[in-house]
Amino acid sequence: MEDAADVEAFYDQFEERLGLTGDYEHLEPVLPDVSGKRVLDAGCGLGAGSQYLADSGATVVGVDLSNEHVEAARAEYGADVEFHRMDLTEPLDHFDDGSFDLVVCALVLAHVEDWDQPFAEFARLLGGSGSVVVHVHHPFVDYLELESDSADNVLGEAAEYAAVEQFGRPWGPDGAIMPMYRRPLGEYLRPALDAGFVLAEFLEPGAGPHDTERYDPDRPPRHLLARFDRCE
């Protein structure tokens, strides 16, 4: 995408972790058993989640757009996980068809405008079977926050729900601008379905008081968890 360099530059400048870190336990409601599986951690960041998957018995390859994060991940977790600098908006030609059993994509796709390319590549990399686990921001939260006066919508105008729109907020110790995209709910599903996946799980953590995430009845949930399965 044309903004890939901006995303890379944003993450390259931070050595500390941003967002959810440590492990991928929050994915467990939609994460299949990874023991003995070949897993691509697509957007691995600093590698802690990749290590969590490896500790769970998977053979893991982590890829990320930020060269600084890839180098840090190699230094910290390279004994157990293979890491590469790659752009999810480009063909992942380093890997052959059917190289993986599972793709994990956690809090990454918000930086990607067009999801058709990555899901087409995920389908190729999984071959005839396998799953993609996705953790993304909830579309309603993005929309409502951009419509409110409290949003730092520095890269776009007021939100139009039906559109895929760029926006950005100051983030990190220096207030650097994080480029992101919001999209309607249908555009969370269509690229995966068009690529031949079926929707197996679709959860809104925090949508009810029984959930482990903080529940606020006056606000929509902040995240979505989904698993898309490929069966041929």
Secondary structure by P-SEA (a helix, b strand, c coil): ccaaaaaaaaaaaccccccccccccccccccccccccccccccccccaaaaaaaaaccbbbbbcccaaaaaaaaacccccbbbbbccccccccccccccccbbbbcccccccccaaaaaaaaaaaacccbbbbbbbccaaaaaaaaaccccccccccccccccbbbbbbbbccccccccccccccccccaaaaaaccccccccccccccccccccccccccccccbbbbbcc
